[in-house]
Amino acid sequence: MNRENTTIKKKPYVRGMFYNHPSWSKDTTNAYYQGVEMKFYWPLFRWIMLITFFISLKFGIYKLSTGHSILWCLILCLSYQKVIAKIMGFHVVPSMDAATLLSSAKCHVNFVNVVHYDKMVPDEVIQFNFGKLMMFMPKMTQHFVEFGGEYYYKYIDEDPVKAREKAFE
């Protein structure tokens, strides 16, 4: 394959980096939620809301002690994702899954999942194998959703068979 004759569409990547956008990919996104909004504004908003919650508990209607106010703030910090997920119909992403999405300017996280077949395998066999995997691992029937600066899982479809069909469209 002659490298000079191939046209590779370059796609902007996070923090000004580029990667080759393969021609077979259907991915056409160019925007990633990893700018100043994710690293500054959203954490600032959460801190302001937490401080407001603490002040309202300490000096508001309930006039709780400092220890009780801090305890309620800790409960809020540990459970707000579950509350949002329940309201929006999402599932909270476990911390190890979320760690694959976090990166910084000095430490880039790249992850790849490859299924390699030595011989030409019919599409029906591949879809059957993925269907078995989706039955065994419900996470395979979900996709990532970003809401308010946090990542959640959302079902492609509740039924693994329909999820497989949508995934292979």
N, C-alpha and C positions, 0 to 999 in steps of 0.2 A: 504494500500500500504506500503510495507516494504522499508524504506529509505536506508537500508544498501545494498540491492540488486539492486537498480536502479543505472545505470551509467549515470552520468550527465557530458556532455562535457563542460568544462569550457572554456570560450572565454575571451581573454584579453580585458579589457575595458580601456577607457581613463585614463591616469595618474596612471597606475598600478593597478587599481581596477579590479575586476572580477565580472561577473554575470553569472548565469546559462543559458546555451544555450539550449533551449528546443529542443527535438528531432524532433518535428513536423515542426520547422521553416526551411525555405529555405535560411535564411540569413547565409552566410558563410564569411562575411567580418570580417577582423581582424584589418584593418588599418583605423584610423580616422584622419582627417586633423585638429588635435588640439594640435599639438606639438609646437616646437620652431618655425616652419615655420609660423604658424598662429599667434603666440603671439609676435614674434620678427622680423623675416625677412620681412614678408609682410607689416606690419605697417612701418618698417624702409624704405622699398622701396617706399611706398606711400609718406612718409614725404620727402624723397630725391627728388622725382618727383615733389612734390608741391613746394618745395623751388627752384628747377631748373626752374619751370614754373614762379614763382614770379620774380626771377632774370632776366629771359629772357624778361618778360614784363617791368620790371623797367629799366634795363640797355641795353636791346637788341635793336632791330630795332624800336620798337614802342615808347620806352622811356616814358611810362605812369607814372603818379604821383603815389605815394605810396598808396593813397586811392583807385584809380582805379585798381591798381595791386591787392590789397587785395580783392576788390569786385570781380574781375575775378577769383581769387583763391577760394573764397566762392562759386561762381557759379559752378566752376569745382568740388568742394567737394560735392555739393548737387546734381549734375546731372551726375556724371561719371557712376553710376550704371545703370541709364536709357540708357545711350549711349551704354554701353557694352551689356545690355539686348537687345536693338534694333538690334545691329550688330549680336549677336549670336543667336537671335531668342528665347530668354528667357523672363521671366516676373520677375520684381523686387519683392522680398519677402517683404511684409509689416513689419514694425518694430515689431509689436506684435507677428507675426509668427516667425520672426527671433529670438526674445527673448527666444522662447522655445528651441532653439538650443545652446544658449550661457550658458556656465558654467565655473566654475573655480575650483581650487583644494579645496577651502573651501566651495563652494556653488554649489552643483550638481543639475542639472535640469533633472528631469525625467518626461516624459509625456506618458500617455497611453490612447488609445481610445478603449473602449470595447463596443461591441454590444452583449447584452445578450438576449437570447430567452428562455422562460420558457419551452416550449415544442419543440419537434423536428419539425423544419420547413423545408419544401423542399427547395433545392438550388435555384429553379426557383423563389420562393418568395423572397428570400434574394437578388438575382441578380436583380429582378424587383425593390425592394426597394432602392438598391444602385443606380440603373439606374435613378430613380426619383430624388434621392439626387444629382447625378452628373448633371442632367439637371438644377436643382435649384441652385447648388453651383458649378460654373466652377472650383473652387480650388480643388475639389475632383477629377478632371480629370488630375491633374498635379502631378509631383513628384519633389523632391528637386534635384538640380544640384549644385555642387561646382565648381566655376570658379575663379581662382586668389584669393582665400581666402575669397570670398564672396559667399553667397548662393542665388540661383535664382530658380524660378519655370520653369519647362518645361512641355509642354503638353505630356501626354502619347499618346494621339491621339486627333486631333481637334474634331472629332465626339464623343460625349459622349457614344454612343452605342458601338463603337469600343473600346473606352477607358475602358468601363466596361468589355468587353470580354477579353481584355489584362490583366486587373487587376485580373480577376478570373482564369487566366491560371495556 
